[in-house]
Amino acid sequence: MTNIAVFASGTGSNFEMITKKLNTKNSTVKVRLLICDNPEAKVIKKAEKLQIKTYVFNPKNFKTKQEYEILILSELKNNHIKFIALAGYMRLIGNTLLNAYPKKIINIHPSLLPAFKGLDALGQAVKSKVRVTGITIHYIDEGMDTGEIIAQEPLKITPPYNRIQIEKRLHQLEHKVYPKVIKQLLEENNEKSFN
Ligand code: GRF
């Protein structure tokens, strides 16, 4: 069994889909913990409903990233977490977690990286008037949206660029692809490095 944690700061639609798709009877990969840095986030209620343990913290109560990441790390260890999927977690991961989980932290980003890194990837795509955007799943490193790419899916977009519509289609794509990629990655690696 591979226990995973999801980190999220907001709505949590990806958290919800990953959990629903992975936490099935015969699955060998299961979401066991939600880490959330925003006490107001909607994702917390979703975790309650799905009966997923949650660790919520407020970064404002800490002087440094290292301080709160040490606490996150102890939650991860106590829950035997072997792998981390970021899903709308609005902070850079620091060395405390990177060193403890080398090549075991991944993220989903709503653009075809390396295009449109950082905040409001969709806004950047619309502003650039591109005809194709998409989603990227990648490993986490010290940079912002710079880690090695694992999977990408394109999405055609056309002017006049209805943002709400495009956002909806991007989310649909994320919900379809992210759980699948996590499952594949962990099933492939199970023998090698996760036990
Ligand atoms: C997703 O679009 C993801 O690509 C980005 O943050 C968003 C999170 O959405 N990193 P949700 O909270 O999972 O609904």
Residues whose N, C-alpha, C, O or C-beta is under 5 A from the ligand:
A	BS01	GRF	G10 T11 G12 S13 N14 F15 A87 G88 I108 H109 P110
